[in-house]
Amino acid sequence: MEKLLRKLNEAKKILNKENYICITSDLDWASDYAARRTFEYFDENDVKVTAFVTNPNKAVDEFANKGKIKLGIHPNFMPDSSQGKSYDEVIDYCFKLVPGAECFRAHRYYDVNDTMDKLTKRGIKYESNVCTLMDIVPPFLHRSKTISFPIFWEDGAFLYYSENFDFDLMEKQLLSPGLKVINIHPMHLMLNTPYFKYTREIKDSLSREEWNRMDEEVINKLAYKGYGIKKYIDKILYTIKMAEIKTVYLEDVYNWILNI
């Protein structure tokens, strides 16, 4: 543990001067079409993506097999989870989706000692399960001995707390040194969510099966046509590109720390 802490301290010193960004995406039961278009969007913008998987999805399999994305698991430990009725059932389900997974992020960032202990015993080595509001927090050592990569920005949290789409603080933080983990949900991107309840109301009006099957026609019909989160994410990726900020997989950062 002492050796790992030394490596993390060295990493923090480097990240005080250098700028890296990790784009991540919680699948959250998005349809095959929504996931595919999201991964194509990232690919078109030449950014590396770590996807946290909730359910079987052909687009996830396709892009992972092509080496276009890296995968982690996204267990749902909340009541009435479609993944299982107990912690063990949920974890078993997720590892069937991504055998050999080494990283996770829980749905709604659920975190208790029991789940962390069970996940690390199954081989989880690093995670991204803490969400900030545009705060640049360096990687740290969790009590479970996993390396934790805090989220810098999440679309849902931003929509929930922000009253407008002001980009000034985001631009300032993006251009500042440090590791910034960004979390983008396929359905917020596809529906161009203008305010938090917009997508929530759509999801609540559908069954799980209908949500999982949303195709191009349905999404185009429901997508917001004005200024929404898609336009804001466009600006994030444009800023990254213009500033030539390096995007990396979470796996890359984890291995980099271990090799310092």
C-alpha positions as CSV (number, residue, x, y, z in Angstrom):
1,M,0.0,0.0,0.0
2,E,2.8,2.4,0.8
3,K,4.4,1.9,-2.6
4,L,1.0,2.6,-4.3
5,L,0.6,5.8,-2.3
6,R,4.0,6.9,-3.4
7,K,3.0,6.3,-7.0
8,L,-0.2,8.3,-6.6
9,N,1.7,11.2,-5.1
10,E,4.1,11.2,-8.0
11,A,1.1,11.1,-10.4
12,K,-0.5,14.1,-8.6
13,K,2.7,16.1,-9.0
14,I,2.7,15.4,-12.8
15,L,-1.0,16.2,-13.1
16,N,-0.5,19.5,-11.5
17,K,1.3,20.5,-14.7
18,E,-0.2,18.3,-17.5
19,N,-3.7,18.1,-18.9
20,Y,-5.5,14.8,-19.6
21,I,-9.2,14.0,-20.2
22,C,-11.0,10.7,-20.0
23,I,-14.4,10.5,-21.7
24,T,-16.6,7.9,-20.2
25,S,-20.2,6.8,-20.9
26,D,-22.7,5.0,-18.6
27,L,-24.8,2.9,-20.9
28,D,-27.9,3.0,-18.6
29,W,-29.9,0.6,-20.7
30,A,-29.6,2.7,-23.9
31,S,-30.8,1.0,-27.0
32,D,-28.5,-0.5,-29.6
33,Y,-29.1,2.4,-31.9
34,A,-28.5,5.0,-29.2
35,A,-25.3,3.4,-28.1
36,R,-24.0,2.9,-31.7
37,R,-24.7,6.6,-32.6
38,T,-23.0,7.7,-29.4
39,F,-19.9,5.6,-30.1
40,E,-19.8,6.9,-33.7
41,Y,-20.0,10.4,-32.4
42,F,-17.0,9.9,-30.1
43,D,-15.1,8.2,-32.9
44,E,-15.8,11.0,-35.3
45,N,-14.4,13.4,-32.7
46,D,-11.3,11.3,-32.2
47,V,-11.8,10.8,-28.5
48,K,-11.2,7.6,-26.5
49,V,-14.1,6.3,-24.6
50,T,-14.5,4.0,-21.6
51,A,-18.1,2.6,-21.5
52,F,-19.7,1.3,-18.4
53,V,-22.1,-1.5,-19.4
54,T,-25.5,-2.2,-17.8
55,N,-27.0,-4.7,-20.2
56,P,-26.5,-6.7,-23.4
57,N,-25.9,-4.4,-26.3
58,K,-24.8,-5.2,-29.9
59,A,-23.2,-1.8,-30.4
60,V,-21.0,-2.3,-27.3
61,D,-19.8,-5.7,-28.5
62,E,-19.1,-4.4,-32.0
63,F,-17.1,-1.3,-30.9
64,A,-15.2,-3.2,-28.2
65,N,-14.3,-6.0,-30.6
66,K,-12.9,-3.4,-33.0
67,G,-10.8,-1.9,-30.2
68,K,-12.8,1.4,-30.4
69,I,-13.9,1.5,-26.8
70,K,-12.8,0.0,-23.4
71,L,-15.3,-1.5,-21.1
72,G,-16.1,-1.5,-17.4
73,I,-19.2,-2.7,-15.5
74,H,-22.1,-0.6,-14.3
75,P,-23.9,-2.5,-11.6
76,N,-27.3,-1.4,-10.4
77,F,-27.5,-2.2,-6.7
78,M,-30.7,-0.1,-6.2
79,P,-34.1,-1.8,-5.3
80,D,-36.0,-3.4,-8.2
81,S,-32.7,-3.8,-10.2
82,S,-33.1,-5.7,-13.4
83,Q,-29.6,-7.1,-12.9
84,G,-30.5,-9.1,-9.7
85,K,-32.0,-9.2,-6.3
86,S,-28.8,-9.2,-4.2
87,Y,-25.4,-7.7,-4.4
88,D,-23.9,-11.1,-5.5
89,E,-26.6,-11.6,-8.3
90,V,-26.0,-8.1,-9.6
91,I,-22.2,-8.6,-9.7
92,D,-22.5,-12.0,-11.3
93,Y,-24.8,-10.5,-14.0
94,C,-22.3,-7.7,-14.7
95,F,-19.3,-10.0,-15.0
96,K,-21.2,-12.0,-17.6
97,L,-21.5,-8.9,-19.6
98,V,-17.9,-8.0,-19.3
99,P,-15.8,-11.0,-18.2
100,G,-12.6,-10.0,-16.6
101,A,-13.6,-6.4,-16.0
102,E,-11.2,-4.5,-13.8
103,C,-13.1,-1.2,-13.4
104,F,-16.6,-0.2,-12.4
105,R,-18.9,2.6,-11.8
106,A,-22.2,1.9,-10.0
107,H,-25.5,3.2,-11.1
108,R,-26.3,6.3,-9.1
109,Y,-22.8,6.0,-7.6
110,Y,-24.1,3.5,-5.1
111,D,-21.2,2.8,-2.6
112,V,-21.1,0.8,0.6
113,N,-18.3,-1.3,2.0
114,D,-20.1,-4.6,1.2
115,T,-20.3,-3.9,-2.5
116,M,-16.7,-2.6,-2.7
117,D,-15.4,-5.7,-0.9
118,K,-17.3,-8.1,-3.2
119,L,-16.2,-6.2,-6.3
120,T,-12.5,-6.2,-5.4
121,K,-12.6,-9.9,-4.6
122,R,-13.9,-10.4,-8.2
123,G,-10.9,-8.5,-9.6
124,I,-11.9,-4.8,-9.7
125,K,-8.7,-2.8,-9.5
126,Y,-9.9,0.8,-10.2
127,E,-13.2,2.7,-10.3
128,S,-14.8,6.0,-11.1
129,N,-17.6,6.2,-8.6
130,V,-17.5,9.7,-7.1
131,C,-19.0,12.6,-9.0
132,T,-18.0,16.2,-8.5
133,L,-19.4,19.4,-10.0
134,M,-16.6,20.5,-12.2
135,D,-13.9,20.0,-9.5
136,I,-10.6,18.8,-10.7
137,V,-9.8,16.0,-8.1
138,P,-6.7,13.8,-8.7
139,P,-6.9,10.0,-8.4
140,F,-6.8,8.7,-4.9
141,L,-6.5,5.4,-3.0
142,H,-9.9,4.1,-1.8
143,R,-10.2,2.1,1.4
144,S,-10.8,-1.0,-0.7
145,K,-7.3,-0.5,-2.2
146,T,-8.7,0.4,-5.6
147,I,-7.6,3.5,-7.3
148,S,-10.5,6.0,-7.6
149,F,-10.8,8.4,-10.5
150,P,-13.4,11.1,-9.5
151,I,-15.7,12.4,-12.2
152,F,-15.1,16.0,-13.1
153,W,-18.3,16.6,-15.1
154,E,-21.5,14.5,-15.7
155,D,-24.2,15.6,-18.0
156,G,-27.1,14.6,-15.6
157,A,-25.6,16.4,-12.6
158,F,-25.0,19.5,-14.8
159,L,-28.5,19.4,-16.1
160,Y,-29.9,18.9,-12.6
161,Y,-28.0,21.8,-10.9
162,S,-27.4,24.3,-13.7
163,E,-29.8,27.0,-14.6
164,N,-28.3,27.7,-18.0
165,F,-25.7,26.4,-20.4
166,D,-23.0,28.9,-19.6
167,F,-19.6,27.5,-20.8
168,D,-17.2,29.9,-19.2
169,L,-16.3,27.8,-16.1
170,M,-16.2,24.6,-18.2
171,E,-13.7,26.2,-20.7
172,K,-11.5,27.4,-17.8
173,Q,-11.4,24.0,-16.2
174,L,-10.9,22.1,-19.4
175,L,-7.9,24.2,-20.1
176,S,-6.4,23.8,-16.6
177,P,-3.9,21.1,-15.8
178,G,-5.1,17.8,-14.2
179,L,-7.0,14.7,-15.0
180,K,-10.7,15.3,-15.9
181,V,-13.1,12.4,-16.1
182,I,-16.2,13.3,-18.1
183,N,-19.4,11.2,-18.0
184,I,-21.8,11.3,-20.9
185,H,-25.0,9.2,-21.1
186,P,-26.1,8.1,-24.6
187,M,-29.7,9.0,-24.1
188,H,-29.0,12.5,-22.9
189,L,-26.8,12.9,-26.0
190,M,-29.3,11.4,-28.4
191,L,-32.3,13.3,-27.0
192,N,-30.3,16.6,-26.6
193,T,-31.7,17.0,-23.1
194,P,-32.5,20.7,-22.4
195,Y,-33.3,20.2,-18.7
196,F,-33.0,17.3,-16.3
197,K,-36.7,16.2,-16.2
198,Y,-37.0,16.1,-20.0
199,T,-35.4,12.7,-20.5
200,R,-36.5,11.5,-17.1
201,E,-40.2,12.0,-18.1
202,I,-39.6,10.2,-21.4
203,K,-38.1,7.3,-19.6
204,D,-40.8,7.1,-16.9
205,S,-43.4,7.0,-19.7
206,L,-41.9,3.9,-21.2
207,S,-41.5,0.3,-20.1
208,R,-38.0,-1.0,-19.7
209,E,-38.4,-2.9,-23.0
210,E,-39.5,0.2,-24.9
211,W,-36.6,2.2,-23.5
212,N,-34.2,-0.6,-24.6
213,R,-35.6,-0.7,-28.1
214,M,-35.7,3.0,-29.0
215,D,-34.7,3.3,-32.7
216,E,-33.7,6.1,-34.9
217,E,-37.3,7.1,-35.8
218,V,-38.4,7.3,-32.2
219,I,-35.3,9.1,-30.9
220,N,-35.5,11.7,-33.8
221,K,-39.1,12.3,-32.9
222,L,-38.4,12.8,-29.2
223,A,-35.1,14.7,-29.4
224,Y,-35.2,18.3,-28.4
225,K,-34.7,20.6,-31.4
226,G,-33.3,23.7,-29.6
227,Y,-30.2,24.3,-27.5
228,G,-29.6,21.3,-25.3
229,I,-26.9,19.1,-23.8
230,K,-25.7,17.8,-27.2
231,K,-24.7,21.3,-28.2
232,Y,-22.9,21.8,-24.9
233,I,-21.0,18.5,-25.4
234,D,-20.1,19.6,-28.9
235,K,-18.4,22.6,-27.4
236,I,-16.6,20.4,-24.9
237,L,-15.2,18.2,-27.6
238,Y,-14.4,21.2,-29.8
239,T,-12.4,22.8,-27.0
240,I,-10.5,19.6,-26.4
241,K,-9.6,19.4,-30.1
242,M,-8.6,23.0,-30.5
243,A,-6.4,22.9,-27.4
244,E,-4.9,19.6,-28.4
245,I,-5.7,18.1,-25.0
246,K,-4.9,14.4,-24.9
247,T,-7.8,12.0,-24.3
248,V,-7.0,8.7,-22.7
249,Y,-8.8,5.6,-21.5
250,L,-9.2,5.1,-17.7
251,E,-7.2,1.9,-18.2
252,D,-4.3,4.0,-19.7
253,V,-4.2,6.2,-16.6
254,Y,-4.4,3.3,-14.2
255,N,-1.5,1.6,-15.9
256,W,0.5,4.8,-16.1
257,I,0.2,5.2,-12.3
258,L,1.3,1.7,-11.7
259,N,4.4,2.2,-13.9
260,I,5.5,5.5,-12.4
